[in-house]
Amino acid sequence: MPGALVLGASRGIGFEFTRQYRDSGWQVHATYRSEEHRLRLRDLGVHPLKLDVGSVEDVAGLGWQLDGERFDVVVMNAGVFGPRDSSTQKPPDDPTFDLVMRTNVLAAMRLIPVVMPCLSAQRGTMAFISSRMGSISEASSSYGLLYRVSKASVNMLAKLAHVDYHATGVRVLALHPGWVRTDMGGPNAEVDVETSVEGLRRVIAEPLAYPSGQFFDYRGTSLAW
Ligand SMILES: NC(=O)c1ccc[n+]([C@@H]2O[C@H](COP(=O)([O-])OP(=O)(O)OC[C@H]3O[C@@H](n4cnc5c(N)ncnc54)[C@H](OP(=O)(O)O)[C@@H]3O)[C@@H](O)[C@H]2O)c1
C-alpha cells in the first residue's frame, strides 16, 4: 500500500491531500496542532501526528515517531500568509517577520533532514507547497511582500533539496496550488480545493512528465523560478 506524509494537514489544502490519498487507499500520516484537528484526522482514518513546525521539540519528536516509516510522498504544506498589506512601502515588524519566516522557511529547513530518510529511494517524492507569489521572474507587485520573500526562499530550498538528494533517486518538486478557496485563499479565490489537490496529485504521480528540481502549478504548467 502506498504511503504519504502530509505536514500541516488540519484544514485547507493539507486536509484535502490527506482526504484524497486516504480515499485512494493510501496509508496516510498527517500532522495537526490542536486536539480538535487530531480528532478530525483520526475520524478520517489516518495516523495523526502532533507537529507545530515552529517547535524544535516537535520536529525532533516527529523524527522519533517516523523512525522506520517509508513514504512515497511527503507534502510540505504548513504555511502562513502574514500581513496582506506588507509591501516595499510597508515592511513587517519583527514578530510578524519571525512568524512567517519561521513557519514557511526555517521549519522547512529543519524538516528536510528529518523526513528525507523516510522517502522511498528511487520512487519517493518530496513536494514543497510553494506559491507563484514566490517566483522572482514573475514578480509584478510587492503586495504580500513578506509572503513572497518567504516563498521565494521555499523555492530555493526545494531546488537545493533536489541538488543534495536527487542522487538517491528522491524527486523534489516546488508546487503552486493555484489561488485556492481555503482560509488563506479566501472565498473569492479562483480554484476549489478538490480541483487544486487533484491536479497537484497528478503532477506528483508522474515523474517522467514532471521531473525533479522544477516548479509546476496544479495544472502541470512549468513555472519560472
Ligand atoms: N490558498 C491559496 O490560494 C494558496 C496559494 C498558494 C500557495 N498556498 C500554500 O498552500 C499551503 C496551504 O495553504 P492553505 O490555503 O491550505 O492555508 P490554510 O487554510 O490557512 O491552512 C494552513 C495550514 O498550515 C498549518 N500551519 C500553519 N502554521 C503551522 C505551524 N506552525 N505548525 C504546523 N502547521 C501549521 C495550519 O494548521 P493549523 O490548523 O494548526 O493552523 C493549516 O493546516 C501553504 O503553504 C500556502 O502558502 C496556498
PDBQT file of the ligand as one rigid body, heavy atoms in Angstrom, charges set to zero:
ROOT
HETATM    1  N1  LIG A 301      -4.787  29.031  -0.687  1.00  0.00    +0.000 N 
HETATM    2  C1  LIG A 301      -4.060  29.533  -1.662  1.00  0.00    +0.000 C 
HETATM    3  O1  LIG A 301      -4.568  30.248  -2.540  1.00  0.00    +0.000 OA
HETATM    4  C2  LIG A 301      -2.599  29.222  -1.749  1.00  0.00    +0.000 A 
HETATM    5  C3  LIG A 301      -1.892  29.693  -2.877  1.00  0.00    +0.000 A 
HETATM    6  C4  LIG A 301      -0.546  29.395  -2.991  1.00  0.00    +0.000 A 
HETATM    7  C5  LIG A 301       0.087  28.655  -2.013  1.00  0.00    +0.000 A 
HETATM    8  N2  LIG A 301      -0.599  28.221  -0.921  1.00  0.00    +0.000 N 
HETATM    9  C6  LIG A 301       0.139  27.453   0.084  1.00  0.00    +0.000 C 
HETATM   10  O2  LIG A 301      -0.534  26.251   0.351  1.00  0.00    +0.000 OA
HETATM   11  C7  LIG A 301      -0.281  25.823   1.697  1.00  0.00    +0.000 C 
HETATM   12  C8  LIG A 301      -1.598  25.538   2.390  1.00  0.00    +0.000 C 
HETATM   13  O3  LIG A 301      -2.384  26.717   2.310  1.00  0.00    +0.000 OA
HETATM   14  P1  LIG A 301      -3.957  26.738   2.640  1.00  0.00    +0.000 P 
HETATM   15  O4  LIG A 301      -4.565  27.640   1.656  1.00  0.00    +0.000 OA
HETATM   16  O5  LIG A 301      -4.480  25.375   2.857  1.00  0.00    +0.000 OA
HETATM   17  O6  LIG A 301      -3.893  27.531   4.041  1.00  0.00    +0.000 OA
HETATM   18  P2  LIG A 301      -4.788  27.405   5.370  1.00  0.00    +0.000 P 
HETATM   19  O7  LIG A 301      -6.165  27.009   5.021  1.00  0.00    +0.000 OA
HETATM   20  O8  LIG A 301      -4.565  28.687   6.098  1.00  0.00    +0.000 OA
HETATM   21  O9  LIG A 301      -4.071  26.182   6.157  1.00  0.00    +0.000 OA
HETATM   22  C9  LIG A 301      -2.764  26.349   6.611  1.00  0.00    +0.000 C 
HETATM   23  C10 LIG A 301      -2.286  25.016   7.166  1.00  0.00    +0.000 C 
HETATM   24  O10 LIG A 301      -0.938  25.218   7.659  1.00  0.00    +0.000 OA
HETATM   25  C11 LIG A 301      -0.910  24.786   9.028  1.00  0.00    +0.000 C 
HETATM   26  N3  LIG A 301       0.062  25.530   9.830  1.00  0.00    +0.000 N 
HETATM   27  C12 LIG A 301       0.244  26.866   9.895  1.00  0.00    +0.000 A 
HETATM   28  N4  LIG A 301       1.202  27.150  10.799  1.00  0.00    +0.000 NA
HETATM   29  C13 LIG A 301       1.616  25.969  11.300  1.00  0.00    +0.000 A 
HETATM   30  C14 LIG A 301       2.570  25.588  12.272  1.00  0.00    +0.000 A 
HETATM   31  N5  LIG A 301       3.313  26.486  12.948  1.00  0.00    +0.000 N 
HETATM   32  N6  LIG A 301       2.741  24.268  12.529  1.00  0.00    +0.000 NA
HETATM   33  C15 LIG A 301       2.010  23.338  11.891  1.00  0.00    +0.000 A 
HETATM   34  N7  LIG A 301       1.072  23.618  10.974  1.00  0.00    +0.000 NA
HETATM   35  C16 LIG A 301       0.891  24.926  10.682  1.00  0.00    +0.000 A 
HETATM   36  C17 LIG A 301      -2.324  25.040   9.528  1.00  0.00    +0.000 C 
HETATM   37  O11 LIG A 301      -2.520  24.312  10.729  1.00  0.00    +0.000 OA
HETATM   38  P3  LIG A 301      -3.474  24.886  11.941  1.00  0.00    +0.000 P 
HETATM   39  O12 LIG A 301      -4.874  24.499  11.575  1.00  0.00    +0.000 OA
HETATM   40  O13 LIG A 301      -2.954  24.198  13.147  1.00  0.00    +0.000 OA
HETATM   41  O14 LIG A 301      -3.293  26.382  11.979  1.00  0.00    +0.000 OA
HETATM   42  C18 LIG A 301      -3.128  24.532   8.344  1.00  0.00    +0.000 C 
HETATM   43  O15 LIG A 301      -3.187  23.131   8.330  1.00  0.00    +0.000 OA
HETATM   44  C19 LIG A 301       0.526  26.956   2.341  1.00  0.00    +0.000 C 
HETATM   45  O16 LIG A 301       1.898  26.636   2.327  1.00  0.00    +0.000 OA
HETATM   46  C20 LIG A 301       0.240  28.140   1.427  1.00  0.00    +0.000 C 
HETATM   47  O17 LIG A 301       1.274  29.105   1.472  1.00  0.00    +0.000 OA
HETATM   48  C21 LIG A 301      -1.927  28.483  -0.766  1.00  0.00    +0.000 A 
ENDROOT
TORSDOF 0
